[in-house]
């Protein structure tokens, strides 16, 4: 029996939590979701690139830039292992919104330590000075400031961490004028949205990619040579940057202890062959690339607002509470863990939750993968209960919250067995011993040597 079916049979109870459903539905239904209605923090960091990427979505990214970004993504994945071992670790890929400042801006902070934001960047440099932070790496500093300003649990001290040639450089960024940071965000948001309406970017700052790896320059549609140079002097008036030797030393020590032999995220257990092909270096096809469909933005927009609804309600939890829960790690898995307070009558009852935006018109049945994702998250923290929160855009954003109970000892055992099988498959180059990925994942798989497709074809031939 596959892991997904085993997990489904390990559910000991399931009810619809109408109380939490109503709390979230009341908030979400007041929102009108236009596509796309928001900007990302990275858009505010580089308004010129944001403008051109929307006006000319078919211009391809240069291969050297795409390759550098993919390398950075892989190191970011590994970095989760390092940061999760720091005291106070409370989250990774943390979704933030500017809703509390009335701004439709969203972003994902790399990590949080208690309530502090950590922005992590891979670099290639020989040396770095304090002055470089305000000049050469000003966009990284701005990104951290914007994330910190959006943080509902705002704290003065946040962190900028660079990783270059196996060495960490850590800086504490103390913000003493949050209002000025918010003002800068509002200005840049209006700059971009006005330009999208009237096509005038005459008052834009020059793109930070000017003269280096710019696809719009190569396509001869970029006017950056005529734009004013960017000015980052404002950041010195809102924040103080200091070296943080203690954080630097802690990360260096963790890194020196060596990486785990299992770089698994919770969803790799659900899509084991996809993980196999990624970890063994299988090449990908380009069939699924191209312009992002509007449905992606719509679902993301609703998801961001739903998370904001949770974080601004009685269901929210603090960074300290998350850090306490993250001290438990039953399984060697990495990835996001998100928690909410279950109800106002038991403030100590904190459980994992899963948030999904589902375009189905039939809310009475949810995919098996939802149960599996939640079960594995619960197993990692040794909790027998969790919530599946589903928003249905095609049913006027109806919200259904499923309160699910598991036989957690059995789930943990199943997960450990699955991890063993994945390690064995990677070591022996035998993907066929793993469960096939769910059908919808096989259809969209972009690995050239997809073993699921091969097994399906082989099975047909035998018939």
PADO-193189 format. One line per 4 residues: number of its first residue (from 1); their letters; for each residue y, z, x of C-alpha. Coordinates in steps of 0.2 Angstrom, whole numbers, m for minus. Each point is the difference from the previous one (the first is absolute). Layout:
N
NUM = A = Y/Z/X | ...
// end
This chain:
463
1 = XXXX = 0/0/0 | 17/m5/7 | 13/14/4 | 11/m5/m15
5 = XXXX = m14/3/m12 | m6/16/9 | 18/7/m2 | 1/m5/m18
9 = XXXX = m16/9/m3 | 7/16/9 | 14/2/m13 | m3/16/m9
13 = XXXX = 14/m1/m12 | 15/m11/m5 | 14/4/m13 | 17/m9/m4
17 = XXXX = 14/12/5 | 12/m3/m14 | 12/13/7 | 3/m9/16
21 = XXXX = m1/m17/m8 | 15/4/m11 | 10/7/14 | m1/m16/10
25 = XXXX = 1/m12/m15 | 16/8/m6 | 8/m4/17 | m7/m17/3
29 = XXXX = 3/m7/m17 | 19/2/2 | 0/m12/15 | 3/m19/m2
33 = XXXX = m10/m8/14 | 8/m17/5 | m8/m10/14 | 4/5/14
37 = XXXX = 12/13/m5 | 0/9/17 | 3/m2/18 | m10/7/14
41 = XXXX = 7/12/14 | m4/m14/12 | 12/m12/m10 | 14/13/3
45 = XXXX = m3/1/18 | 1/m19/2 | 10/m8/m14 | 1/m17/7
49 = XXXX = m18/m2/2 | m3/8/m17 | 12/m14/m8 | m9/m14/9
53 = XXXX = m18/6/m4 | 4/m1/m18 | 10/m16/0 | m13/m9/11
57 = XXXX = m17/8/m4 | m9/m15/7 | 6/1/18 | m14/6/10
61 = XXXX = 1/15/12 | m2/m5/19 | m17/3/6 | 6/11/14
65 = XXXX = 9/11/m12 | m15/1/m12 | m11/4/14 | 11/14/6
69 = XXXX = 1/7/m18 | m19/0/m2 | m2/9/17 | 13/13/m6
73 = XXXX = m10/2/m16 | m16/4/9 | 8/13/11 | 8/8/m16
77 = XXXX = m17/1/m7 | m6/9/16 | 15/11/0 | m6/8/m16
81 = XXXX = m14/8/10 | 13/8/11 | 13/6/m12 | m13/7/m12
85 = XXXX = m5/13/14 | 18/6/1 | 5/17/m8 | 8/m3/m16
89 = XXXX = m6/m18/m3 | 3/m3/m19 | m1/m19/m2 | m1/m18/6
93 = XXXX = 7/m16/m7 | 11/12/m12 | 8/m10/m14 | 19/4/m2
97 = XXXX = 13/m6/m13 | 18/1/m1 | 0/5/m19 | 9/16/3
101 = XXXX = 15/m9/7 | m1/m13/m14 | m6/m14/13 | m14/m11/m3
105 = XXXX = m7/1/18 | m18/4/5 | m9/3/16 | m15/7/9
109 = XXXX = 3/13/13 | m13/0/14 | m4/19/0 | 6/16/m6
113 = XXXX = m1/17/9 | 3/13/m14 | 16/m7/m8 | 6/m10/15
117 = XXXX = m1/m18/2 | m8/m8/15 | 4/m18/4 | m13/m7/13
121 = XXXX = 3/m16/10 | m10/m9/13 | 11/m7/15 | m2/m9/16
125 = XXXX = 13/8/12 | 1/7/18 | 13/14/m4 | 10/6/m14
129 = XXXX = 16/10/0 | 9/10/m14 | 14/m14/m1 | m14/m13/m3
133 = XXXX = m4/9/m16 | 17/m3/m7 | 1/m18/6 | m16/m9/4
137 = XXXX = m11/10/m12 | 14/3/m13 | m10/m9/m14 | m14/12/2
141 = XXXX = 12/15/m1 | 8/m7/m15 | m17/m3/m9 | m4/19/4
145 = XXXX = 17/5/m7 | m3/m10/m16 | m17/7/m3 | 6/18/3
149 = XXXX = 14/m3/m13 | m12/m6/m13 | m11/15/3 | 0/12/m16
153 = XXXX = m5/14/12 | 14/m4/12 | 0/9/16 | 13/m1/14
157 = XXXX = m12/m3/14 | m10/m16/1 | m9/m9/14 | 0/m17/8
161 = XXXX = m15/m3/11 | m3/m15/12 | m17/m5/8 | 0/m11/15
165 = XXXX = m13/m3/13 | m10/15/m6 | 15/12/1 | 9/9/m14
169 = XXXX = 19/2/m1 | 5/12/m14 | 18/4/m6 | 6/12/m13
173 = XXXX = 13/m7/m11 | 11/13/m8 | 10/m7/m15 | 16/9/m4
177 = XXXX = 8/m12/m12 | m13/m6/m13 | 14/m6/m12 | 6/m13/14
181 = XXXX = m18/m6/2 | m1/m3/m19 | 17/m9/0 | m6/m12/13
185 = XXXX = m16/m4/m10 | 11/m3/m16 | 11/m12/10 | m14/m10/8
189 = XXXX = m9/m1/m17 | 16/m7/m8 | 2/m12/15 | m17/m8/m3
193 = XXXX = 0/0/m19 | 18/m8/m1 | m6/m14/13 | m15/m3/m11
197 = XXXX = 11/m4/m14 | 14/m10/8 | m8/m6/16 | 13/6/11
201 = XXXX = m5/10/16 | 16/m2/9 | 2/19/2 | m18/3/5
205 = XXXX = m4/7/18 | m9/m11/12 | m19/1/m2 | m9/11/13
209 = XXXX = m12/m14/3 | 15/m11/5 | m6/m11/15 | m18/7/0
213 = XXXX = m14/m5/m11 | 11/m5/m15 | m9/m13/m11 | 16/m4/m10
217 = XXXX = 9/m5/17 | m15/m12/4 | 2/m7/m18 | 18/m2/4
221 = XXXX = 6/9/m16 | 6/16/9 | 19/2/3 | m2/16/10
225 = XXXX = 11/m7/14 | 15/1/m12 | m4/17/m6 | 8/16/7
229 = XXXX = m11/11/12 | m9/15/m8 | 9/16/2 | m11/16/0
233 = XXXX = 14/12/6 | 0/9/m17 | m17/8/4 | 8/11/13
237 = XXXX = 11/8/m13 | m14/5/m11 | m14/6/11 | m4/7/17
241 = XXXX = m15/m6/10 | m9/12/13 | m16/m2/10 | m14/10/m7
245 = XXXX = m12/4/14 | m11/11/m10 | m5/m14/m12 | m1/m12/14
249 = XXXX = m12/11/9 | m11/4/m15 | m2/m19/m4 | m4/m4/18
253 = XXXX = m13/14/0 | m8/m6/m16 | 0/m18/7 | m8/5/16
257 = XXXX = m15/8/m9 | m5/m17/m5 | m1/m9/m16 | m13/3/m13
261 = XXXX = m15/m12/0 | 2/m3/m19 | 17/m7/m5 | m4/0/m18
265 = XXXX = 11/1/m15 | m6/6/m17 | 0/m17/m7 | m11/m7/14
269 = XXXX = m14/9/m8 | 3/m10/m16 | 2/m17/10 | m12/3/15
273 = XXXX = m3/m18/4 | 18/m4/1 | 2/15/12 | m15/m7/10
277 = XXXX = 8/m17/2 | 17/7/5 | m7/12/13 | m11/m13/8
281 = XXXX = 15/m12/2 | m5/m13/m13 | 14/m13/m2 | 9/m3/m17
285 = XXXX = 4/m15/m10 | 17/m5/m6 | m5/m4/m18 | 7/16/m7
289 = XXXX = 17/m1/8 | 16/m7/m8 | 14/6/m11 | m3/17/m8
293 = XXXX = m2/m1/m19 | 13/8/m11 | m15/11/m8 | m1/9/17
297 = XXXX = 18/5/m1 | m1/5/m18 | m16/11/3 | 8/8/16
301 = XXXX = 16/3/m9 | m9/10/m14 | m10/9/13 | 15/6/10
305 = XXXX = 9/6/m16 | m16/9/m6 | m1/9/17 | 18/4/m2
309 = XXXX = m4/7/m17 | m13/11/7 | 10/6/14 | 15/4/m11
313 = XXXX = m10/10/m13 | m9/17/m1 | m15/m9/8 | 7/m2/17
317 = XXXX = m5/10/15 | 9/4/16 | m4/m6/18 | m6/18/4
321 = XXXX = m13/0/m14 | m6/m18/6 | m1/6/18 | m11/15/m5
325 = XXXX = m12/m11/m10 | 0/m12/15 | m8/13/11 | m16/m3/m9
329 = XXXX = m9/m16/6 | m19/m1/m5 | m2/m18/4 | 6/m10/16
333 = XXXX = 11/m12/m11 | 18/m5/2 | 13/m6/m13 | 12/7/m14
337 = XXXX = m3/16/m9 | 12/3/m15 | 0/16/m10 | 8/6/m16
341 = XXXX = 1/17/m9 | m13/m1/m14 | 10/9/m13 | 14/13/m2
345 = XXXX = m12/14/m5 | m9/0/17 | 12/m4/14 | m13/3/13
349 = XXXX = m11/m14/m7 | 3/m14/11 | m11/m15/m1 | m1/m18/7
353 = XXXX = 6/m14/m11 | m2/m19/0 | 14/m11/m7 | m4/m18/m7
357 = XXXX = 10/m13/m9 | m13/m10/m11 | 4/m16/m9 | m14/2/m12
361 = XXXX = 2/2/m19 | m15/11/m1 | 4/18/6 | m17/7/m5
365 = XXXX = m9/m6/15 | 6/1/18 | m8/m9/16 | m14/9/9
369 = XXXX = 11/m1/16 | 13/12/m8 | m14/14/m1 | m6/m4/18
373 = XXXX = 17/1/8 | 4/17/m9 | m18/6/4 | 2/m3/18
377 = XXXX = 17/7/1 | m6/16/m9 | m15/0/12 | 11/0/15
381 = XXXX = 9/15/m5 | m15/9/m8 | 7/0/m18 | m11/m3/m15
385 = XXXX = 15/m6/m11 | 13/m14/0 | 11/m10/m11 | 0/m19/m3
389 = XXXX = 17/m5/m6 | 1/m18/m8 | 15/m9/m6 | m2/m15/m11
393 = XXXX = 15/m12/0 | m7/m11/m13 | m2/14/m12 | 19/5/2
397 = XXXX = m4/11/15 | m12/11/m9 | m6/14/12 | m18/6/0
401 = XXXX = m5/15/11 | m18/3/3 | m5/17/6 | m16/m2/9
405 = XXXX = m13/12/7 | m13/m4/13 | m16/7/7 | 10/2/16
409 = XXXX = m15/5/11 | m9/m16/m4 | 16/m10/2 | 2/7/17
413 = XXXX = m18/m4/5 | 2/m18/m7 | 16/m3/10 | m8/7/16
417 = XXXX = m15/m12/m2 | 12/m14/m3 | 9/4/16 | m16/0/10
421 = XXXX = m5/m17/m8 | 16/m8/5 | m1/7/18 | m18/m6/1
425 = XXXX = 5/m18/m6 | 15/m1/12 | m11/5/15 | m14/m11/m5
429 = XXXX = 10/m15/m7 | m10/1/m16 | 12/m1/m15 | m14/m3/m12
433 = XXXX = m5/18/0 | 16/4/m8 | 5/0/m18 | 8/m16/m5
437 = XXXX = 19/1/m5 | 4/0/m18 | 0/m17/m8 | 19/m2/m1
441 = XXXX = 2/5/18 | m12/m14/5 | 9/m13/m9 | 16/4/9
445 = XXXX = m8/4/17 | 9/m10/14 | m13/4/14 | m8/m17/6
449 = XXXX = m17/8/3 | 0/10/m17 | m18/7/0 | 1/3/m19
453 = XXXX = 3/m18/m4 | m14/m5/12 | m12/12/m9 | 5/m7/m17
457 = XXXX = m3/m18/6 | m17/5/8 | m5/8/m16 | 4/m15/m10
461 = XXX = m10/m11/13 | m15/11/m2 | 0/m2/m19
// end
